[in-house]
Amino acid sequence: MNKPLKNDEVAGILTQMQRFWIKWRDCVAEDNFDKWDSVIEDANQIMEAHGVRMVRKWEGPCPVTEEEAVTAPLVNWFLDQLEARSRKGAEE
C-alpha cells in the first residue's frame, strides 16, 4: 500500500480497533484469563484485513525496508494496553 488511506478506510480501521478494545478491555484483568490465543487471533485478523506497507527500520548501521501490516502500530499498542491490564489485574 503506497498511497494514503481514504477517510472511510481510516474510519473502518478505527471502528475495528474500537470493537476489539471493547471486546477485550475488561476481561483480560480477570483471574485466570486464558483466552490470549483468541485475543491474538482477533488482532491478526485486523492486521490481515488491511494489507501491508513498506517501512524503513534501522537495524545496525543502515536502514532496511520490510513489510509491515498497515494497522500493526495500532494493534500492537492496544495489545500492550491489554497486557498491562492483565498484569495489573494479576497483582491485585
N, CA, C and O of each residue as an XYZ file, in Angstrom:
368
protein
N       0.857     -1.163      0.000
C       0.000      0.000      0.000
C       0.900      1.222      0.000
O       1.556      1.519      0.998
N       0.928      1.916     -1.102
C       1.812      3.062     -1.246
C       1.086      4.390     -1.299
O       1.715      5.436     -1.462
N      -0.220      4.363     -1.164
C      -0.974      5.612     -1.233
C      -1.642      5.865      0.114
O      -1.882      4.926      0.874
N      -1.942      7.121      0.414
C      -2.616      7.417      1.680
C      -3.993      6.754      1.735
O      -4.654      6.579      0.712
N      -4.399      6.397      2.919
C      -5.724      5.815      3.109
C      -6.795      6.881      2.941
O      -6.583      8.047      3.273
N      -7.933      6.477      2.429
C      -9.080      7.383      2.317
C      -9.745      7.489      3.686
O      -9.528      6.642      4.553
N     -10.554      8.527      3.876
C     -11.224      8.746      5.162
C     -12.040      7.538      5.605
O     -12.004      7.160      6.776
N     -12.781      6.927      4.670
C     -13.603      5.790      5.054
C     -12.749      4.576      5.421
O     -13.172      3.759      6.239
N     -11.570      4.441      4.840
C     -10.669      3.346      5.217
C     -10.132      3.544      6.635
O     -10.078      2.603      7.426
N      -9.741      4.767      6.940
C      -9.261      5.079      8.295
C     -10.386      4.859      9.304
O     -10.167      4.271     10.363
N     -11.587      5.330      8.977
C     -12.730      5.155      9.873
C     -13.014      3.666     10.102
O     -13.329      3.258     11.220
N     -12.904      2.865      9.054
C     -13.121      1.422      9.191
C     -12.113      0.774     10.120
O     -12.472     -0.065     10.947
N     -10.847      1.163      9.986
C      -9.805      0.624     10.866
C     -10.076      1.014     12.311
O     -10.000      0.177     13.209
N     -10.390      2.285     12.534
C     -10.642      2.752     13.901
C     -11.877      2.083     14.506
O     -11.904      1.804     15.705
N     -12.884      1.828     13.696
C     -14.075      1.126     14.181
C     -13.713     -0.297     14.600
O     -14.157     -0.773     15.645
N     -12.904     -0.975     13.781
C     -12.471     -2.330     14.143
C     -11.658     -2.323     15.430
O     -11.832     -3.192     16.284
N     -10.765     -1.334     15.570
C      -9.945     -1.255     16.776
C     -10.806     -0.989     18.001
O     -10.543     -1.534     19.073
N     -11.832     -0.155     17.854
C     -12.716      0.123     18.981
C     -13.476     -1.138     19.394
O     -13.610     -1.422     20.585
N     -13.969     -1.886     18.422
C     -14.674     -3.135     18.743
C     -13.746     -4.129     19.440
O     -14.141     -4.795     20.397
N     -12.508     -4.222     18.949
C     -11.502     -5.097     19.559
C     -11.278     -4.689     21.013
O     -11.270     -5.539     21.903
N     -11.096     -3.388     21.253
C     -10.853     -2.885     22.605
C     -12.032     -3.178     23.529
O     -11.855     -3.675     24.642
N     -13.229     -2.866     23.057
C     -14.417     -3.078     23.891
C     -14.596     -4.561     24.215
O     -15.000     -4.910     25.325
N     -14.302     -5.418     23.268
C     -14.449     -6.863     23.478
C     -13.516     -7.379     24.575
O     -13.923     -8.212     25.385
N     -12.273     -6.897     24.612
C     -11.269     -7.494     25.489
C     -10.850     -6.646     26.674
O     -10.193     -7.173     27.572
N     -11.188     -5.371     26.734
C     -10.616     -4.450     27.722
C     -10.845     -4.849     29.172
O      -9.957     -4.661     30.003
N     -11.998     -5.390     29.493
C     -12.292     -5.705     30.889
C     -11.942     -7.137     31.271
O     -11.533     -7.392     32.404
N     -12.098     -8.057     30.355
C     -11.926     -9.466     30.727
C     -10.460     -9.878     30.894
O     -10.193    -10.876     31.563
N      -9.500     -9.149     30.312
C      -8.100     -9.559     30.466
C      -7.614     -9.424     31.904
O      -6.646    -10.084     32.283
N      -8.253     -8.597     32.704
C      -7.845     -8.409     34.094
C      -8.456     -9.451     35.028
O      -8.138     -9.484     36.217
N      -9.328    -10.295     34.495
C      -9.950    -11.329     35.330
C      -8.925    -12.360     35.764
O      -7.950    -12.621     35.060
N      -9.157    -12.943     36.935
C      -8.294    -14.025     37.391
C      -8.335    -15.170     36.391
O      -9.391    -15.490     35.844
N      -7.198    -15.775     36.160
C      -7.082    -16.948     35.291
C      -7.558    -16.697     33.865
O      -8.107    -17.602     33.236
N      -7.360    -15.490     33.342
C      -7.727    -15.213     31.951
C      -6.887    -16.112     31.050
O      -5.657    -16.078     31.095
N      -7.559    -16.910     30.237
C      -6.833    -17.891     29.410
C      -7.216    -17.827     27.935
O      -7.134    -18.828     27.224
N      -7.630    -16.659     27.483
C      -8.070    -16.528     26.096
C      -7.118    -15.675     25.257
O      -7.548    -15.029     24.301
N      -5.831    -15.668     25.606
C      -4.883    -14.869     24.849
C      -4.785    -15.321     23.401
O      -4.539    -14.502     22.516
N      -4.973    -16.613     23.145
C      -4.955    -17.087     21.756
C      -6.065    -16.406     20.952
O      -5.861    -16.053     19.790
N      -7.219    -16.224     21.555
C      -8.337    -15.557     20.883
C      -8.056    -14.072     20.686
O      -8.414    -13.505     19.653
N      -7.422    -13.442     21.662
C      -7.053    -12.028     21.544
C      -6.103    -11.849     20.359
O      -6.294    -10.963     19.526
N      -5.085    -12.697     20.295
C      -4.091    -12.609     19.224
C      -4.726    -12.924     17.875
O      -4.395    -12.291     16.872
N      -5.626    -13.889     17.841
C      -6.324    -14.214     16.596
C      -7.122    -13.011     16.091
O      -7.084    -12.694     14.902
N      -7.840    -12.347     16.990
C      -8.596    -11.151     16.612
C      -7.660    -10.052     16.100
O      -7.953     -9.390     15.104
N      -6.536     -9.868     16.791
C      -5.564     -8.853     16.391
C      -5.002     -9.175     15.000
O      -4.874     -8.282     14.163
N      -4.671    -10.426     14.758
C      -4.136    -10.827     13.454
C      -5.159    -10.626     12.343
O      -4.796    -10.248     11.229
N      -6.426    -10.873     12.632
C      -7.464    -10.661     11.622
C      -7.541     -9.193     11.210
O      -7.722     -8.880     10.033
N      -7.405     -8.304     12.179
C      -7.416     -6.869     11.865
C      -6.214     -6.525     10.991
O      -6.350     -5.801     10.005
N      -5.045     -7.038     11.346
C      -3.846     -6.722     10.572
C      -3.919     -7.292      9.160
O      -3.492     -6.638      8.208
N      -4.446     -8.485      9.018
C      -4.539     -9.114      7.701
C      -5.572     -8.421      6.810
O      -5.442     -8.439      5.586
N      -6.580     -7.819      7.405
C      -7.671     -7.219      6.633
C      -7.260     -5.964      5.863
O      -7.931     -5.584      4.904
N      -6.180     -5.325      6.265
C      -5.849     -4.025      5.694
C      -4.537     -3.991      4.930
O      -4.052     -2.915      4.582
N      -3.967     -5.136      4.669
C      -2.771     -5.194      3.844
C      -1.515     -4.743      4.552
O      -1.497     -4.525      5.764
N      -0.456     -4.608      3.755
C       0.854     -4.249      4.288
C       1.389     -3.019      3.574
O       0.884     -2.613      2.527
N       2.413     -2.446      4.158
C       3.119     -1.322      3.552
C       4.603     -1.546      3.790
O       4.994     -2.315      4.669
N       5.399     -0.888      3.025
C       6.840     -0.969      3.209
C       7.256      0.107      4.208
O       6.877      1.271      4.077
N       8.037     -0.294      5.203
C       8.523      0.649      6.203
C      10.040      0.530      6.300
O      10.613     -0.529      6.049
N      10.663      1.617      6.662
C      12.102      1.623      6.844
C      12.396      1.462      8.328
O      11.860      2.194      9.160
N      13.249      0.500      8.650
C      13.631      0.256     10.041
C      15.144      0.232     10.133
O      15.832     -0.284      9.252
N      15.643      0.797     11.211
C      17.090      0.804     11.417
C      17.499     -0.455     12.145
O      17.053     -0.723     13.261
N      18.354     -1.220     11.497
C      18.927     -2.416     12.110
C      20.411     -2.382     11.800
O      20.827     -2.669     10.678
N      21.196     -2.037     12.784
C      22.623     -1.897     12.531
C      22.935     -0.522     11.976
O      22.247      0.450     12.291
N      23.967     -0.433     11.155
C      24.427      0.879     10.689
C      23.585      1.507      9.576
O      23.751      2.688      9.273
N      22.692      0.740      8.969
C      21.908      1.317      7.873
C      20.457      0.826      7.931
O      20.165     -0.224      8.502
N      19.556      1.612      7.326
C      18.144      1.213      7.363
C      17.864      0.053      6.404
O      18.529     -0.112      5.381
N      16.868     -0.732      6.766
C      16.375     -1.787      5.884
C      14.899     -1.532      5.656
O      14.233     -0.917      6.489
N      14.388     -2.001      4.537
C      12.984     -1.848      4.228
C      12.319     -3.208      4.341
O      12.818     -4.200      3.810
N      11.199     -3.249      5.032
C      10.463     -4.503      5.168
C       8.970     -4.235      5.201
O       8.527     -3.108      5.424
N       8.201     -5.297      4.972
C       6.745     -5.168      5.008
C       6.252     -5.159      6.444
O       6.786     -5.854      7.308
N       5.225     -4.362      6.679
C       4.575     -4.315      7.985
C       3.088     -4.115      7.734
O       2.702     -3.374      6.830
N       2.263     -4.765      8.521
C       0.820     -4.567      8.399
C       0.498     -3.090      8.613
O       1.063     -2.450      9.500
N      -0.395     -2.559      7.812
C      -0.787     -1.156      7.908
C      -1.245     -0.822      9.325
O      -0.935      0.248      9.850
N      -1.974     -1.732      9.931
C      -2.535     -1.483     11.265
C      -1.624     -1.948     12.399
O      -2.008     -1.841     13.564
N      -0.446     -2.455     12.100
C       0.426     -3.012     13.138
C       0.716     -2.048     14.289
O       0.628     -2.464     15.444
N       1.055     -0.783     14.035
C       1.326      0.098     15.178
C       0.119      0.241     16.121
O       0.282      0.220     17.341
N      -1.071      0.384     15.566
C      -2.275      0.494     16.410
C      -2.552     -0.806     17.154
O      -2.787     -0.803     18.362
N      -2.523     -1.904     16.430
C      -2.824     -3.197     17.043
C      -1.835     -3.498     18.162
O      -2.229     -3.947     19.238
N      -0.561     -3.253     17.913
C       0.447     -3.524     18.938
C       0.270     -2.634     20.161
O       0.491     -3.078     21.288
N      -0.127     -1.380     19.947
C      -0.372     -0.503     21.089
C      -1.532     -1.033     21.936
O      -1.441     -1.075     23.163
N      -2.616     -1.434     21.279
C      -3.754     -1.982     22.018
C      -3.374     -3.276     22.740
O      -3.798     -3.493     23.875
N      -2.585     -4.131     22.101
C      -2.137     -5.357     22.767
C      -1.288     -5.032     23.993
O      -1.414     -5.696     25.022
N      -0.424     -4.021     23.896
C       0.369     -3.590     25.057
C      -0.535     -3.144     26.194
O      -0.286     -3.474     27.353
N      -1.586     -2.393     25.867
C      -2.525     -1.926     26.888
C      -3.240     -3.101     27.552
O      -3.399     -3.126     28.773
N      -3.668     -4.069     26.753
C      -4.347     -5.250     27.312
C      -3.408     -6.043     28.207
O      -3.809     -6.507     29.274
N      -2.170     -6.200     27.782
C      -1.199     -6.931     28.585
C      -0.939     -6.224     29.914
O      -0.828     -6.870     30.956
N      -0.843     -4.902     29.871
C      -0.633     -4.132     31.104
C      -1.822     -4.302     32.055
O      -1.636     -4.444     33.264
N      -3.024     -4.286     31.517
C      -4.210     -4.500     32.361
C      -4.208     -5.901     32.960
O      -4.600     -6.097     34.110
N      -3.770     -6.859     32.178
C      -3.718     -8.228     32.661
C      -2.719     -8.354     33.814
O      -3.009     -8.986     34.829
N      -1.550     -7.750     33.648
C      -0.540     -7.794     34.728
C      -1.045     -7.084     35.976
O      -0.867     -7.577     37.089
N      -1.669     -5.937     35.793
C      -2.197     -5.185     36.941
C      -3.267     -6.000     37.658
O      -3.311     -6.026     38.888
N      -4.141     -6.675     36.882
C      -5.183     -7.500     37.480
C      -4.598     -8.673     38.254
O      -5.136     -9.065     39.290
N      -3.507     -9.231     37.763
C      -2.867    -10.357     38.450
C      -2.223     -9.924     39.751
O      -2.122    -10.717     40.687
N      -1.780     -8.657     39.823
C      -1.133     -8.135     41.039
C      -2.143     -7.857     42.140
O      -1.807     -7.915     43.323
N      -3.378     -7.557     41.758
C      -4.389     -7.167     42.754
C      -4.964     -8.342     43.479
O      -5.824     -8.173     44.344
